[in-house]
Amino acid sequence: MQCFSCHKEIALGGNRVGRRDDCPHCGRDLHCCFNCIFYDPKVYNECRELQADRVLEKEKSNFCDYFSPSEKSAMGSTAVDDAKKKLEELFKKK
C-alpha cells in the first residue's frame, strides 16, 4: 500500500492493517479513509461502500469494518491529472 501523507510504499506482506498501525516513514495513521480503496471524494460521505458508517475525520484512524488498503494514495494524482497526462502523450511532438 501507499501512505496518503508521505506517498511512500508500505509492504504489508499479507498482514491486515490494524486500527493502531501507523506509517513507518511519517507516523500517520494507516487505518484511515484516505488509505482505503472505497474512499472517493465525489460520492456521498466520500465512501463507495454503501453500508459503511460516516467518518468525519478521514485522515485519522477509525473502526470501519470495510477498510481495505488501497495501492494508490488518495492524495496522489487525480483524474484530471491523469487526463492531462494522457493528452500530453497523445499530442507530444516526436
Sequence and secondary structure as in RCSB ss.txt:
>XXXX:A:sequence
MQCFSCHKEIALGGNRVGRRDDCPHCGRDLHCCFNCIFYDPKVYNECRELQADRVLEKEKSNFCDYFSPSEKSAM
GSTAVDDAKKKLEELFKKK
>XXXX:A:secstr
 B TTT  B   TT    TT B TTT  BSSSGGGBTTB TTSGGGBS TTS   S TTS    TT  B SS TT
S  HHHHHHHHHHHHT   
